[in-house]
Amino acid sequence: MRYLLASGLLFSLASAAAIPTNKENGNGNGNGNGNGNGNGNAKGNGNGNGNGNNKTFNVELGPRPYYLVNDMDEGPLKTKLQSCSEGPFEVSDFVFAHRGAPLQFPEHTSESYSAARRMGAGVIECDVAFTKDKQLVCRHAQCDLHTTTDILNRTDLASKCTTPFTPANNANGTTAKAKCCTSDITQAEFKSLCGKMDGSNPNATTVEEYLDGTPYFRTDLYSTCGTVLTHNEYIDLVNGYGLKFTPELKKPEVKMPFEGYTQEQYAQDMIDAYKKAGVDPSRVWAQSFVPDDIFSWIKNEPAFGRQAVYLDERVDTLAGDANATASLPALAARGVNIMAPAFFALTKVDNATGAVVPSEYAIAAKQAGLELVTWSFERSGWLNKGGDYYYQYVKDVINNDGDMYTVLDVLVQQVGITHIFTDWPATVTYFASCFGL
C-alpha cells in the first residue's frame, strides 16, 4: 500500500499528459516547490512551478490507480477503467485535494500541495485556523499542532502549548496527552515549525515516541520537514499554479470571542484575503461546518456565498441523518446551494439486489436542487475488511481496495456529486479523466 509518488516516473508515458505552459516567471526549483506566477485554467494550462522557460507540465499518477483497477471485481466498470490506462490524464476541478496529498505527504504543506497539483487536482484545500496574533494559517484543526508538526520537540515553543506533553503511565492506565493550538503561538512562531505526518502514539513515554504515530497505511518517507503555510501563502501558491481554492473555516476550539476576535470577523477575514488577492469568487469554494458562517457569506458576500459549501456532520448519527435529510429543502430556500456530507451518507446497499445505490439524503438533495460535494476519498486504509467510517453503510459489500472505484462510480453516475475531496488526488484524477469529468 505504501506506493511512492516518485514511482510515477516509471509510468511517465502511460500516466502523464503533457500540458503546455506560458513563460515561467516564478522562483521555481525544478521539483514543483517554487512560486510560478503565470496564468492557467481548470484544465491545467497554468504555468505553476519550475526552472526555465516554456516548460510543459505533466500530470503524473504513479502506480496506485493501476493497482486499484487491477484489484477490482471483473465487470463493465473495471473494463472501462482499464481502457483508460494510457491516458491522457488532465487536471480536473472534480478533484478537490483534501489537505493536499496527505496519504503520503505532511498535510497542509507546500510539498503536499505540490504533490496534489502534480497528480491533477484542480482545486486545493487550506483548512483555515488563526494564531495568537489573529493571523490565518493552514491547519486542519486549531489544536492539532502536537500531531501534525514538531512543536513538542521545540523547547522554545512546547511550553506554550495549551496542554504540554504528558507521558503515558502504564501503572494507572493513562495514555500520553498533549494539546497544542495555533492560537497558542504567533504566526511567526508557526512558520518556524516543521510539518509532519498526522499521528501520535498514545502509549508513548517520551516526546519522540509520541510523535512516531503515523497510521499503518501512510508513510514517513516525505516527512522530513514539511513547509507549513499561512493562508496568504497558500493563496499565492495556488494562484501561481493557475488552480482553484477551497478554504475551510475551522470551528474554533477556544472560546470566542478570542481576545476580542469574533467568529464574524474570522469568517470575514478569510473571504477578504481572496478579495485582496484579486481572486475571482468563481474560483473559491468556501467551506464551513458552522451554519452561521455559510449564512453570513450568503448574506454579506453573495459572490462567494453562491459556492459556499455547507459541511454537514449531522449525518454521523441515524437520527441526525434523518433530520438533516428533512432539512434540505429549507436550507435550499435560505440560499444554500451546496451540501457536503461525508460520502458514506450518500450511499446505501439495496437489500434486494446487494447493489450500492443512492441514499435518502442523496435523493432528497437532488429533489431540492442542491449540488453535492463529498469527502474524503483515500482516507480509510485497507478495505479488505469492509472499510471504516467512510464505508459504514456499504461495508457488507466491500471486500477489496478496488471496491472504492465501485463506490466512486455510484457517487458520480447515480448520486451526481460534482466534486470529491481526496487524500490522494491521483486515484480520483484517473477516474475523472476516464469519464471526462
N, C-alpha and C positions, 0 to 999 in steps of 0.2 A: 504493500500500500504506500510505502514511502517513496514514491516516484519523485524525481527531481526535475525542476523546470529546465535545468541545463540539458537534460536528456532530450529536450525538444530539438536540439541541434541535429540529432540523428534523424529527425523527421523533417528537416527544413524544406525539402522538396514536397513531401507528402502533406505537411500540415501548416503551410505558410502561404499567404497571399501577399505578393509584393505590391505595395501601395506607394505611388509617387508622392513626394512632399515638396513643399516650397523651399526656398533657400533658408537654411537654419541660422538663426541669429543668437541662439542661446548658448549658455556656457556648459554644453553637454560634455560628458566624459566618455562617450562611446558605449556605455553599458546601460543606458536608459535612466541614469540618475541626474542628468543635467537639467537645465531650465531653458528649453527651447521656447521661443515665443512667437512662432508663426501661426498661420491660420489653418483651420481644419474643419471637417464636417463630420456628421454622425457616422459616415462610412469609413472613417479612419484616414482621411486625406490631409489631416493636420500634420505639421512637421515635428512636433514634440522634441525629443532629446537626441543628442549625439554630436559628435565632432564632424566637421566638414560641411560641404555644401551639396545640395541636390541629392541627398541620400534617399533611399527608399525605406519604408517601414514595413516589416513583415510581421504578420500575426503568427505567433508560434504557439502550438497547442501541446506539444510533448506527447508522451505515450498514454497518459491516463484516459482520455476519451476512448482510445482504441481498446484499452483493457476492459473498460466498462461495456462497450459494444460487444466485444468478444464474449463477455460473461452473461449476456442476455439470453433469455429463452428464445428458441427459434420461433420465427413468425414474421409477419409483414414489416413491423417496426424495425426489427433487427436488420432485415434485408435492406430497408430504405436507408438506415444509418450506415450500413456497410457500403452502400453505393456512393456515399459522400466521402469516403476515406481519403481521397486525394484532393479534396477542397474544390474550389478555393474557399478560404475562410476569411471572413471580414469582421471588422469592428461592428458591434451591434448595440443599439440602445436597449434592446431587450435584456441585455446583460448588465445588471447592477452589481458592481464589485463590492461585496459586503466587507467593510473594513480593509479593502484592498484584496489581498490574496492570503488570508491568514491560515489556510491549510498548511502552508509551508514557510510563510514569512511573518515576522512580527507585525501584528495588526497596527493600522494607522501610522505606518512609517513610509518614508519616501520609497524605500525598497519594495514594500508591499504594494504600493500604488503603481510603481513602475512595472512590477510583475503583472498586475492586473491589466494594465494598458497593453503590455506585450501579448497577453492572452485574449485580447479582443473586447474587453469591457468597454462599452460606450459611455457608461455612467459610473462614477466612482464616489464612494461614500466617505464622509467625515462625520463621525459622531461628535457632537459639539458639547464641550463642558467648559466651565470657567475656572480661572485661577484665583488666588487670593487677591491679586490686584485687578480682578474682574476683566481679564483678557480671555478671549476664546481660543481653545486648543482642541485638537482632535484626540479623543479618547472615548472608548466605548461606554465607560461609566465614570461618573465623577470620582468614585472611590475604588479604582482598580489598579492604581499605580503599584501596589505591592505585588500584583501578579503579572503585570504587563511591562514593567520597567525594572531597572536595577536600583531603585531608590533605597531599598533596605541595605544595600551594600555601600551606600553613600553615607559615611559618618557625618557629613555636614548637613544632610537632609533627613536621614532616617528618624532623628529625634523630633522632627516637626510633624510626623505622621499623627493622625487622629488617634490611632492605636498602634504604638510601636510593637515590634515583633516580640511575641511571647512563645517560647518553645513548647512542644508537646510534652506532656507528663504521663508516661505510661502507668505510673503508680496510681494516679487518681482518674485516669482515662480521659483527660482533656487533650484536645487537639491543638496544634500550633495555630496562632492567630496573628493577624496584622490588618491594619486598615489605613491606607494612605490615599489621600484625596487630592485632586488638582487644586482644590480650594485651600489646601494646607500650605501651598508654596506659590511663589510668584511665577510669572511667565518666563522670566529669565532663568529661574531655577529649573523649571520644567524643561526648558530647551537644553539643559545640561545633562539630561537623563539619556540612557540608552534603552531603546525598546527591546523587549524580548518576547518569546512565545508566551502566550497567556497560559498560566497554570501555576499551581503551588502544590506542595507536599504536606498534607495535614499531619503527618507523623514526624515532621522534621523537629530536630532538636537544635539545629543551627540555621542561620540565615541561608547559608549555601545550600543546605538540604531543602529548605523551604522553597527556594527559587527553582529548584530542579523538579518541576512537576508537569512538564509538557505531556499532554494526553498521548496515548499509545499510537494513535493514527496520524499524528503530526510529526514534525521533525525539528531538531535544533540546528540543522545544517547551516541555515542562514541567520541564526540568532546570535550574531557576534556583537553588534551594537547598532540596532536599528535607529534610523534618524527620525526622532519624533517631530511633529509639525504643529505649528499654530494653525488656526483656521485660515488666516490670511495667506500663509504659505501654501496651504492646500489649494486655495483658490488660484493662486499664481501658477502652481504646478499643473493642475488640471486644465487651466486655461491655456497654458503652454502646450499641452497635449492636443488641444482642439477638441476636448471631450466635454461631457456634461457632469452636472453636480447633483448629489443627493445628500444634503446635510441633515442630520437628525439632532434636534434639540433634546439633549438628555434630561431626564427628570432629575432635578436636584436631590442630592442625598443629605443636604444640610438644610436647616430651617430657613425659609425665605420670608421676608427679605434677608439677604445675607449682607450684613454690614451696609445696609441701605440699598442694596442691589435687588430690585424686584423681578419677579418672574416675567412681567410685562416688558421690562427693559431688556432683559436677557433675550426674550423672543425677538424683540425688535432689533437688537444689536446683530443677531445672526443674519437677518434679512438685509440690514443696512450694509453689511460687508459686501454683498453682491452688488448692491446699487452703487457703492463707492468704486467698485472694480469695473463698473460698466458692463456687467454680465446681464444679458437679456433674460428676463424671467422664464422664458420658454425653455431655457437650458437648466432650470433648477427645479428639483423635486424636494421641497422642504418637508421633513417628517417630524412627527411627534406622537408619543403615547398619551400626551395630555390634551384632552379635547379642547380646553380653553385656548391652547396655543393655535390649534387649527382654526378655530372660530375667529381668533384675533387676526390671523393672517387673511382670512376671507374678508373680514370687515375692513381692516386697516391697510392691507397690502394686497388688493384683489388680483393684481397681475401675478403675484407669487401664490396667492391663495387658490387660484384655479388648479394648480398642480400640487397643492398641499396633500400629503399622504397621511391619512389617519391610521396610525398603527394600532391595531385592535387586539389587545391582550385579554379582553373579556371572554374569549373563546377557550381559555385554559380550563374552564370547568364546564360540565354539561349544562348546568343552569345558566351560566354566563353565556355560553354559546347560543342557547335558545333566546335569551334576552337580546343578545347582540343581533341575531338574525331578525328578530321582530322590530328592532330599532332602525334598520337600514332605510326604509322609506322616509322616516322623519329626518335622518341625517342628510339624505339627498335633498330634502326640502329646505334644509338650512344652508345649502350651498356646498356641501361636501361632495367632491367628485371622485375621490379615490380612496378606497378602503384597502387595508393591508393587514390581514391576519397571517399567522404562521401557516405554512401550506398544508399542514395536517388538517386544518379546519375547512379546507376547500374540497376534500375528497372523502369518500367512504367506500365500503365494499357492498355491492349489491348481493344480498344474501341468496337470491335465486340463481344468479349466474356466477358469482365469485369474482366478478369484474370490478375494477376500480372505476368509480363514477363520481360526478359532482355531488357535493354535499348540499343540504338545505340552505346553508349560508351562501354558497356559491350561486345557487338558483335564485335566491331572494335578491342578491346583489345585482344580478343581471336584470331581473324584473324591475328593480328600482332605477335602472340606468346608470349604475355605478361601475366605474372602472376598478379592476382588481390588480393590485401588485402583491407579491407574496415573498416570504422569507422562511428559512435560509437554506439553500441547497448546499450540499457537500459539507455538512456540519455534524454528521452522525456517525462517522466511523464505519466499521464493517456492518453490512446489512444481512449477513447470512443467518442472523438470529432474530430477524424481524424488525430491525431498526430500533429507533428510540423515540423521543418526543415528537420528532417531525413526521414519523410514520405510524403514530399510535392508532389511528383509525383504520389503517390498512395492513397492520402488522401480520395478520393471518395469511396474507397472500404475498408477503415479501420474504424471499429466501436467498437472495444473492445481490451482490453490488450492482449488477446490471439492471436490476429492477428499478433503480432510481430513474432511468430513462423511461420506463413504462409509466411511472407516476408523473414525470415531467410532461410526457405526451398527453396525458389526460388533462393536466393543468392548462396546457396550451390549446389543444384541439376541442376539448369539451367545456372546461371551465371558462376559457377565454382570457387568461391572465395576459397583461400587456408587458410586464417586466417581472424578473425574479432576482432577488438577492442571492449571491452565491459566494462561498468561501474559496472557490477555485474556478475562476471565470472560464478557463479552457473547456471544462466539461459542458457548460451551457453554450459557449460560442460554437462548439461543434454542432450541437443540435440546432441552434439558431441559424447558422449558415446553411445547414442541410435543408431546413424548411423555409428559408428566405425570410426570417423574422428580423 
